[in-house]
Amino acid sequence: MHELQALLGAQADKLYPARLAQQHPRIVDRIVELWRQAGALEDYLDDLLIDRRGNRQGFPAEMLMEILNLKNYCMSLKHQPDRNPNTWGELTDIAPATRHGN
């Protein structure tokens, strides 16, 4: 099992980017490296989705959807701290009462 599958947990069946991992494993490895750094991960995923240099061929539609689905999932984790407070480094400052829904 790839480390990203473990990070995705119960969502791995829906969100694991199988085609991306097969054709671009270094990208999936980089996603794993950045997983606990919300801002850096969002920037990286944005860079994959948006051609800022104007000279990239781009990914096939299916891979773009895999990346977009990952980005949306990561954004949802960032905005729902009660669901998984330890996913992003920034969320460790949340008061314990808030983090546990008290």
N, CA, C and O atoms as CSV, one atom per row, in Angstrom:
chain,resi,resn,atom,element,x,y,z
A,1,MET,N,N,0.857,-1.184,0.000
A,1,MET,CA,C,0.000,0.000,0.000
A,1,MET,C,C,0.902,1.247,0.000
A,1,MET,O,O,1.888,1.320,0.733
A,2,HIS,N,N,0.548,2.185,-0.812
A,2,HIS,CA,C,1.294,3.441,-0.877
A,2,HIS,C,C,0.954,4.288,0.349
A,2,HIS,O,O,-0.157,4.222,0.875
A,3,GLU,N,N,1.916,5.073,0.787
A,3,GLU,CA,C,1.724,5.918,1.976
A,3,GLU,C,C,0.546,6.878,1.816
A,3,GLU,O,O,-0.140,7.172,2.795
A,4,LEU,N,N,0.302,7.363,0.618
A,4,LEU,CA,C,-0.829,8.272,0.411
A,4,LEU,C,C,-2.148,7.561,0.693
A,4,LEU,O,O,-3.077,8.176,1.217
A,5,GLN,N,N,-2.245,6.288,0.358
A,5,GLN,CA,C,-3.465,5.550,0.662
A,5,GLN,C,C,-3.715,5.534,2.164
A,5,GLN,O,O,-4.852,5.686,2.610
A,6,ALA,N,N,-2.656,5.350,2.939
A,6,ALA,CA,C,-2.793,5.354,4.398
A,6,ALA,C,C,-3.225,6.729,4.894
A,6,ALA,O,O,-4.057,6.828,5.795
A,7,LEU,N,N,-2.667,7.791,4.312
A,7,LEU,CA,C,-3.042,9.146,4.722
A,7,LEU,C,C,-4.498,9.463,4.386
A,7,LEU,O,O,-5.167,10.194,5.116
A,8,LEU,N,N,-4.970,8.918,3.299
A,8,LEU,CA,C,-6.361,9.159,2.891
A,8,LEU,C,C,-7.346,8.341,3.711
A,8,LEU,O,O,-8.535,8.657,3.748
A,9,GLY,N,N,-6.870,7.305,4.361
A,9,GLY,CA,C,-7.717,6.497,5.235
A,9,GLY,C,C,-8.939,5.938,4.529
A,9,GLY,O,O,-8.839,5.318,3.471
A,10,ALA,N,N,-10.099,6.171,5.140
A,10,ALA,CA,C,-11.360,5.642,4.609
A,10,ALA,C,C,-11.701,6.201,3.229
A,10,ALA,O,O,-12.496,5.609,2.499
A,11,GLN,N,N,-11.115,7.317,2.876
A,11,GLN,CA,C,-11.398,7.941,1.578
A,11,GLN,C,C,-10.483,7.424,0.457
A,11,GLN,O,O,-10.633,7.827,-0.696
A,12,ALA,N,N,-9.544,6.542,0.786
A,12,ALA,CA,C,-8.554,6.083,-0.191
A,12,ALA,C,C,-9.198,5.449,-1.424
A,12,ALA,O,O,-8.742,5.680,-2.543
A,13,ASP,N,N,-10.244,4.658,-1.234
A,13,ASP,CA,C,-10.884,4.015,-2.388
A,13,ASP,C,C,-11.434,5.039,-3.374
A,13,ASP,O,O,-11.403,4.821,-4.585
A,14,LYS,N,N,-11.939,6.159,-2.853
A,14,LYS,CA,C,-12.509,7.203,-3.717
A,14,LYS,C,C,-11.460,8.166,-4.246
A,14,LYS,O,O,-11.576,8.643,-5.375
A,15,LEU,N,N,-10.432,8.460,-3.446
A,15,LEU,CA,C,-9.555,9.586,-3.765
A,15,LEU,C,C,-8.137,9.239,-4.202
A,15,LEU,O,O,-7.428,10.103,-4.717
A,16,TYR,N,N,-7.708,7.996,-4.009
A,16,TYR,CA,C,-6.326,7.680,-4.378
A,16,TYR,C,C,-6.135,7.884,-5.880
A,16,TYR,O,O,-6.872,7.312,-6.683
A,17,PRO,N,N,-5.144,8.698,-6.262
A,17,PRO,CA,C,-4.931,9.010,-7.681
A,17,PRO,C,C,-4.145,7.903,-8.401
A,17,PRO,O,O,-2.948,8.050,-8.650
A,18,ALA,N,N,-4.808,6.823,-8.725
A,18,ALA,CA,C,-4.151,5.638,-9.272
A,18,ALA,C,C,-3.408,5.913,-10.578
A,18,ALA,O,O,-2.265,5.486,-10.742
A,19,ARG,N,N,-4.044,6.618,-11.497
A,19,ARG,CA,C,-3.374,6.912,-12.780
A,19,ARG,C,C,-2.181,7.833,-12.572
A,19,ARG,O,O,-1.124,7.630,-13.168
A,20,LEU,N,N,-2.347,8.831,-11.739
A,20,LEU,CA,C,-1.250,9.746,-11.448
A,20,LEU,C,C,-0.089,8.975,-10.809
A,20,LEU,O,O,1.066,9.179,-11.182
A,21,ALA,N,N,-0.387,8.099,-9.857
A,21,ALA,CA,C,0.646,7.315,-9.179
A,21,ALA,C,C,1.361,6.386,-10.156
A,21,ALA,O,O,2.570,6.179,-10.057
A,22,GLN,N,N,0.625,5.845,-11.073
A,22,GLN,CA,C,1.206,4.921,-12.039
A,22,GLN,C,C,2.134,5.648,-13.015
A,22,GLN,O,O,3.227,5.164,-13.308
A,23,GLN,N,N,1.709,6.793,-13.510
A,23,GLN,CA,C,2.469,7.491,-14.537
A,23,GLN,C,C,3.424,8.549,-13.987
A,23,GLN,O,O,4.405,8.899,-14.645
A,24,HIS,N,N,3.147,9.059,-12.794
A,24,HIS,CA,C,3.979,10.112,-12.196
A,24,HIS,C,C,4.169,9.852,-10.704
A,24,HIS,O,O,3.708,10.648,-9.887
A,25,PRO,N,N,4.830,8.766,-10.329
A,25,PRO,CA,C,4.967,8.434,-8.904
A,25,PRO,C,C,5.686,9.505,-8.094
A,25,PRO,O,O,5.432,9.636,-6.896
A,26,ARG,N,N,6.568,10.266,-8.712
A,26,ARG,CA,C,7.275,11.317,-7.975
A,26,ARG,C,C,6.309,12.405,-7.500
A,26,ARG,O,O,6.531,13.021,-6.458
A,27,ILE,N,N,5.245,12.638,-8.259
A,27,ILE,CA,C,4.246,13.631,-7.848
A,27,ILE,C,C,3.508,13.142,-6.608
A,27,ILE,O,O,3.281,13.911,-5.673
A,28,VAL,N,N,3.138,11.874,-6.598
A,28,VAL,CA,C,2.447,11.315,-5.433
A,28,VAL,C,C,3.382,11.316,-4.223
A,28,VAL,O,O,2.948,11.586,-3.103
A,29,ASP,N,N,4.654,11.018,-4.444
A,29,ASP,CA,C,5.623,11.084,-3.345
A,29,ASP,C,C,5.720,12.497,-2.786
A,29,ASP,O,O,5.823,12.681,-1.573
A,30,ARG,N,N,5.688,13.482,-3.654
A,30,ARG,CA,C,5.751,14.886,-3.207
A,30,ARG,C,C,4.498,15.271,-2.423
A,30,ARG,O,O,4.585,16.001,-1.436
A,31,ILE,N,N,3.352,14.791,-2.850
A,31,ILE,CA,C,2.102,15.043,-2.119
A,31,ILE,C,C,2.218,14.496,-0.703
A,31,ILE,O,O,1.813,15.154,0.255
A,32,VAL,N,N,2.772,13.291,-0.566
A,32,VAL,CA,C,2.965,12.684,0.754
A,32,VAL,C,C,3.906,13.546,1.598
A,32,VAL,O,O,3.642,13.780,2.777
A,33,GLU,N,N,4.998,14.018,1.001
A,33,GLU,CA,C,5.955,14.863,1.723
A,33,GLU,C,C,5.297,16.135,2.263
A,33,GLU,O,O,5.627,16.597,3.355
A,34,LEU,N,N,4.373,16.691,1.493
A,34,LEU,CA,C,3.744,17.963,1.856
A,34,LEU,C,C,2.441,17.800,2.634
A,34,LEU,O,O,1.836,18.798,3.026
A,35,TRP,N,N,2.001,16.580,2.863
A,35,TRP,CA,C,0.668,16.304,3.414
A,35,TRP,C,C,0.358,17.090,4.687
A,35,TRP,O,O,-0.762,17.579,4.837
A,36,ARG,N,N,1.282,17.221,5.577
A,36,ARG,CA,C,1.020,17.896,6.861
A,36,ARG,C,C,1.331,19.393,6.807
A,36,ARG,O,O,1.335,20.069,7.836
A,37,GLN,N,N,1.589,19.899,5.617
A,37,GLN,CA,C,1.863,21.329,5.422
A,37,GLN,C,C,0.788,21.890,4.494
A,37,GLN,O,O,0.996,22.018,3.288
A,38,ALA,N,N,-0.346,22.218,5.068
A,38,ALA,CA,C,-1.527,22.585,4.277
A,38,ALA,C,C,-1.233,23.622,3.198
A,38,ALA,O,O,-1.588,23.417,2.037
A,39,GLY,N,N,-0.605,24.707,3.551
A,39,GLY,CA,C,-0.348,25.772,2.580
A,39,GLY,C,C,0.559,25.315,1.457
A,39,GLY,O,O,0.298,25.599,0.288
A,40,ALA,N,N,1.616,24.613,1.802
A,40,ALA,CA,C,2.558,24.128,0.787
A,40,ALA,C,C,1.897,23.098,-0.118
A,40,ALA,O,O,2.130,23.092,-1.327
A,41,LEU,N,N,1.074,22.226,0.459
A,41,LEU,CA,C,0.381,21.220,-0.352
A,41,LEU,C,C,-0.613,21.880,-1.299
A,41,LEU,O,O,-0.689,21.516,-2.472
A,42,GLU,N,N,-1.367,22.835,-0.804
A,42,GLU,CA,C,-2.316,23.543,-1.673
A,42,GLU,C,C,-1.594,24.232,-2.818
A,42,GLU,O,O,-2.044,24.173,-3.962
A,43,ASP,N,N,-0.475,24.884,-2.519
A,43,ASP,CA,C,0.305,25.551,-3.565
A,43,ASP,C,C,0.797,24.542,-4.603
A,43,ASP,O,O,0.735,24.795,-5.806
A,44,TYR,N,N,1.283,23.408,-4.127
A,44,TYR,CA,C,1.796,22.379,-5.040
A,44,TYR,C,C,0.670,21.850,-5.940
A,44,TYR,O,O,0.843,21.723,-7.152
A,45,LEU,N,N,-0.472,21.548,-5.336
A,45,LEU,CA,C,-1.600,21.048,-6.137
A,45,LEU,C,C,-2.071,22.106,-7.130
A,45,LEU,O,O,-2.419,21.782,-8.266
A,46,ASP,N,N,-2.084,23.366,-6.708
A,46,ASP,CA,C,-2.434,24.455,-7.631
A,46,ASP,C,C,-1.458,24.514,-8.801
A,46,ASP,O,O,-1.865,24.696,-9.948
A,47,ASP,N,N,-0.161,24.356,-8.505
A,47,ASP,CA,C,0.844,24.381,-9.565
A,47,ASP,C,C,0.641,23.242,-10.557
A,47,ASP,O,O,0.929,23.384,-11.745
A,48,LEU,N,N,0.145,22.115,-10.063
A,48,LEU,CA,C,-0.141,21.002,-10.965
A,48,LEU,C,C,-1.366,21.283,-11.834
A,48,LEU,O,O,-1.438,20.850,-12.984
A,49,LEU,N,N,-2.316,22.006,-11.274
A,49,LEU,CA,C,-3.578,22.274,-11.977
A,49,LEU,C,C,-3.500,23.480,-12.915
A,49,LEU,O,O,-4.197,23.527,-13.928
A,50,ILE,N,N,-2.653,24.451,-12.579
A,50,ILE,CA,C,-2.614,25.714,-13.321
A,50,ILE,C,C,-1.247,25.882,-13.977
A,50,ILE,O,O,-0.216,25.814,-13.308
A,51,ASP,N,N,-1.245,26.098,-15.261
A,51,ASP,CA,C,-0.003,26.315,-15.994
A,51,ASP,C,C,0.377,27.789,-15.888
A,51,ASP,O,O,-0.147,28.629,-16.620
A,52,ARG,N,N,1.279,28.090,-14.984
A,52,ARG,CA,C,1.700,29.470,-14.771
A,52,ARG,C,C,2.822,29.889,-15.719
A,52,ARG,O,O,3.098,31.077,-15.884
A,53,ARG,N,N,3.465,28.899,-16.338
A,53,ARG,CA,C,4.579,29.198,-17.237
A,53,ARG,C,C,4.153,29.286,-18.702
A,53,ARG,O,O,4.868,29.850,-19.531
A,54,GLY,N,N,2.998,28.733,-19.009
A,54,GLY,CA,C,2.488,28.814,-20.370
A,54,GLY,C,C,3.136,27.869,-21.363
A,54,GLY,O,O,2.924,28.005,-22.568
A,55,ASN,N,N,3.915,26.921,-20.887
A,55,ASN,CA,C,4.570,26.028,-21.818
A,55,ASN,C,C,4.413,24.553,-21.463
A,55,ASN,O,O,5.130,23.711,-22.005
A,56,ARG,N,N,3.506,24.233,-20.580
A,56,ARG,CA,C,3.297,22.840,-20.187
A,56,ARG,C,C,2.254,22.185,-21.069
A,56,ARG,O,O,1.305,22.823,-21.525
A,57,GLN,N,N,2.451,20.908,-21.295
A,57,GLN,CA,C,1.490,20.130,-22.069
A,57,GLN,C,C,0.217,19.884,-21.264
A,57,GLN,O,O,-0.881,19.871,-21.819
A,58,GLY,N,N,0.364,19.694,-19.985
A,58,GLY,CA,C,-0.789,19.443,-19.124
A,58,GLY,C,C,-1.060,17.960,-18.963
A,58,GLY,O,O,-0.530,17.128,-19.700
A,59,PHE,N,N,-1.889,17.648,-17.992
A,59,PHE,CA,C,-2.256,16.271,-17.702
A,59,PHE,C,C,-3.517,15.899,-18.466
A,59,PHE,O,O,-4.316,16.769,-18.815
A,60,PRO,N,N,-3.698,14.607,-18.727
A,60,PRO,CA,C,-4.983,14.158,-19.285
A,60,PRO,C,C,-6.114,14.466,-18.296
A,60,PRO,O,O,-5.884,14.604,-17.095
A,61,ALA,N,N,-7.309,14.568,-18.813
A,61,ALA,CA,C,-8.470,14.951,-17.995
A,61,ALA,C,C,-8.641,14.073,-16.761
A,61,ALA,O,O,-8.963,14.582,-15.687
A,62,GLU,N,N,-8.435,12.779,-16.891
A,62,GLU,CA,C,-8.636,11.874,-15.756
A,62,GLU,C,C,-7.650,12.190,-14.623
A,62,GLU,O,O,-8.021,12.161,-13.449
A,63,MET,N,N,-6.408,12.487,-14.973
A,63,MET,CA,C,-5.420,12.841,-13.947
A,63,MET,C,C,-5.722,14.209,-13.343
A,63,MET,O,O,-5.534,14.414,-12.144
A,64,LEU,N,N,-6.181,15.130,-14.156
A,64,LEU,CA,C,-6.575,16.436,-13.618
A,64,LEU,C,C,-7.679,16.274,-12.587
A,64,LEU,O,O,-7.670,16.939,-11.551
A,65,MET,N,N,-8.622,15.398,-12.865
A,65,MET,CA,C,-9.710,15.155,-11.910
A,65,MET,C,C,-9.182,14.524,-10.628
A,65,MET,O,O,-9.653,14.855,-9.539
A,66,GLU,N,N,-8.214,13.625,-10.740
A,66,GLU,CA,C,-7.626,13.023,-9.541
A,66,GLU,C,C,-6.962,14.098,-8.674
A,66,GLU,O,O,-7.123,14.109,-7.454
A,67,ILE,N,N,-6.223,14.992,-9.313
A,67,ILE,CA,C,-5.550,16.071,-8.586
A,67,ILE,C,C,-6.570,17.014,-7.971
A,67,ILE,O,O,-6.439,17.406,-6.811
A,68,LEU,N,N,-7.577,17.375,-8.736
A,68,LEU,CA,C,-8.620,18.276,-8.235
A,68,LEU,C,C,-9.377,17.645,-7.065
A,68,LEU,O,O,-9.675,18.324,-6.083
A,69,ASN,N,N,-9.685,16.369,-7.165
A,69,ASN,CA,C,-10.366,15.682,-6.063
A,69,ASN,C,C,-9.515,15.677,-4.802
A,69,ASN,O,O,-10.028,15.873,-3.700
A,70,LEU,N,N,-8.206,15.453,-4.963
A,70,LEU,CA,C,-7.307,15.516,-3.804
A,70,LEU,C,C,-7.289,16.908,-3.202
A,70,LEU,O,O,-7.342,17.071,-1.983
A,71,LYS,N,N,-7.214,17.905,-4.060
A,71,LYS,CA,C,-7.185,19.294,-3.565
A,71,LYS,C,C,-8.473,19.612,-2.808
A,71,LYS,O,O,-8.425,20.186,-1.720
A,72,ASN,N,N,-9.601,19.251,-3.366
A,72,ASN,CA,C,-10.881,19.505,-2.689
A,72,ASN,C,C,-10.950,18.792,-1.340
A,72,ASN,O,O,-11.440,19.353,-0.361
A,73,TYR,N,N,-10.462,17.568,-1.295
A,73,TYR,CA,C,-10.452,16.818,-0.038
A,73,TYR,C,C,-9.554,17.504,0.990
A,73,TYR,O,O,-9.939,17.672,2.147
A,74,CYS,N,N,-8.370,17.892,0.567
A,74,CYS,CA,C,-7.440,18.573,1.469
A,74,CYS,C,C,-8.032,19.874,1.993
A,74,CYS,O,O,-7.885,20.200,3.171
A,75,MET,N,N,-8.697,20.609,1.123
A,75,MET,CA,C,-9.344,21.857,1.539
A,75,MET,C,C,-10.448,21.566,2.557
A,75,MET,O,O,-10.621,22.320,3.514
A,76,SER,N,N,-11.190,20.488,2.357
A,76,SER,CA,C,-12.264,20.161,3.297
A,76,SER,C,C,-11.697,19.803,4.665
A,76,SER,O,O,-12.303,20.130,5.685
A,77,LEU,N,N,-10.546,19.138,4.706
A,77,LEU,CA,C,-9.914,18.816,5.990
A,77,LEU,C,C,-9.479,20.080,6.715
A,77,LEU,O,O,-9.619,20.199,7.932
A,78,LYS,N,N,-8.957,21.005,5.951
A,78,LYS,CA,C,-8.479,22.260,6.533
A,78,LYS,C,C,-9.626,23.047,7.167
A,78,LYS,O,O,-9.433,23.724,8.177
A,79,HIS,N,N,-10.811,22.958,6.580
A,79,HIS,CA,C,-11.949,23.745,7.053
A,79,HIS,C,C,-12.866,22.975,7.988
A,79,HIS,O,O,-13.907,23.492,8.394
A,80,GLN,N,N,-12.494,21.736,8.338
A,80,GLN,CA,C,-13.296,20.944,9.263
A,80,GLN,C,C,-12.388,20.348,10.336
A,80,GLN,O,O,-12.179,19.135,10.355
A,81,PRO,N,N,-11.851,21.169,11.220
A,81,PRO,CA,C,-10.883,20.678,12.195
A,81,PRO,C,C,-11.421,19.617,13.141
A,81,PRO,O,O,-10.650,18.780,13.611
A,82,ASP,N,N,-12.705,19.621,13.435
A,82,ASP,CA,C,-13.244,18.623,14.356
A,82,ASP,C,C,-13.189,17.222,13.757
A,82,ASP,O,O,-13.153,16.234,14.490
A,83,ARG,N,N,-13.183,17.136,12.458
A,83,ARG,CA,C,-13.194,15.844,11.782
A,83,ARG,C,C,-11.853,15.127,11.902
A,83,ARG,O,O,-11.823,13.913,12.104
A,84,ASN,N,N,-10.750,15.852,11.783
A,84,ASN,CA,C,-9.426,15.257,11.857
A,84,ASN,C,C,-8.424,16.362,12.200
A,84,ASN,O,O,-7.749,16.875,11.307
A,85,PRO,N,N,-8.319,16.731,13.462
A,85,PRO,CA,C,-7.541,17.910,13.835
A,85,PRO,C,C,-6.041,17.786,13.616
A,85,PRO,O,O,-5.359,18.811,13.607
A,86,ASN,N,N,-5.498,16.617,13.443
A,86,ASN,CA,C,-4.056,16.484,13.313
A,86,ASN,C,C,-3.582,16.376,11.875
A,86,ASN,O,O,-2.393,16.153,11.648
A,87,THR,N,N,-4.452,16.523,10.909
A,87,THR,CA,C,-4.056,16.393,9.519
A,87,THR,C,C,-3.157,17.523,9.086
A,87,THR,O,O,-2.179,17.283,8.378
A,88,TRP,N,N,-3.450,18.749,9.484
A,88,TRP,CA,C,-2.665,19.902,9.063
A,88,TRP,C,C,-1.925,20.494,10.246
A,88,TRP,O,O,-2.458,20.561,11.354
A,89,GLY,N,N,-0.710,20.918,10.008
A,89,GLY,CA,C,0.095,21.510,11.065
A,89,GLY,C,C,-0.555,22.710,11.709
A,89,GLY,O,O,-0.427,22.892,12.919
A,90,GLU,N,N,-1.256,23.545,10.938
A,90,GLU,CA,C,-1.861,24.758,11.477
A,90,GLU,C,C,-2.950,24.462,12.498
A,90,GLU,O,O,-3.242,25.304,13.347
A,91,LEU,N,N,-3.542,23.303,12.432
A,91,LEU,CA,C,-4.684,23.013,13.292
A,91,LEU,C,C,-4.275,22.525,14.675
A,91,LEU,O,O,-5.141,22.290,15.517
A,92,THR,N,N,-2.990,22.368,14.932
A,92,THR,CA,C,-2.568,21.904,16.250
A,92,THR,C,C,-2.758,22.974,17.317
A,92,THR,O,O,-2.707,22.667,18.508
A,93,ASP,N,N,-2.980,24.240,16.909
A,93,ASP,CA,C,-3.170,25.319,17.871
A,93,ASP,C,C,-4.617,25.444,18.350
A,93,ASP,O,O,-4.901,26.274,19.213
A,94,ILE,N,N,-5.515,24.658,17.823
A,94,ILE,CA,C,-6.925,24.738,18.202
A,94,ILE,C,C,-7.078,24.305,19.660
A,94,ILE,O,O,-6.490,23.313,20.091
A,95,ALA,N,N,-7.863,25.055,20.396
A,95,ALA,CA,C,-8.094,24.739,21.802
A,95,ALA,C,C,-8.680,23.339,21.930
A,95,ALA,O,O,-9.493,22.952,21.090
A,96,PRO,N,N,-8.299,22.554,22.954
A,96,PRO,CA,C,-8.805,21.200,23.113
A,96,PRO,C,C,-10.329,21.119,23.150
A,96,PRO,O,O,-10.897,20.157,22.631
A,97,ALA,N,N,-11.005,22.094,23.745
A,97,ALA,CA,C,-12.464,22.056,23.794
A,97,ALA,C,C,-13.048,22.128,22.404
A,97,ALA,O,O,-14.031,21.448,22.110
A,98,THR,N,N,-12.462,22.940,21.542
A,98,THR,CA,C,-12.936,23.059,20.166
A,98,THR,C,C,-12.605,21.804,19.381
A,98,THR,O,O,-13.428,21.309,18.610
A,99,ARG,N,N,-11.422,21.298,19.575
A,99,ARG,CA,C,-10.953,20.155,18.808
A,99,ARG,C,C,-11.793,18.910,19.080
A,99,ARG,O,O,-11.996,18.101,18.175
A,100,HIS,N,N,-12.276,18.743,20.289
A,100,HIS,CA,C,-13.036,17.560,20.632
A,100,HIS,C,C,-14.532,17.795,20.655
A,100,HIS,O,O,-15.287,16.949,21.133
A,101,GLY,N,N,-14.962,18.926,20.149
A,101,GLY,CA,C,-16.381,19.210,20.037
A,101,GLY,C,C,-17.061,19.521,21.359
A,101,GLY,O,O,-18.286,19.431,21.443
A,102,ASN,N,N,-16.324,19.880,22.381
A,102,ASN,CA,C,-16.911,20.204,23.695
A,102,ASN,C,C,-17.399,21.625,23.741
A,102,ASN,O,O,-17.920,22.065,24.766
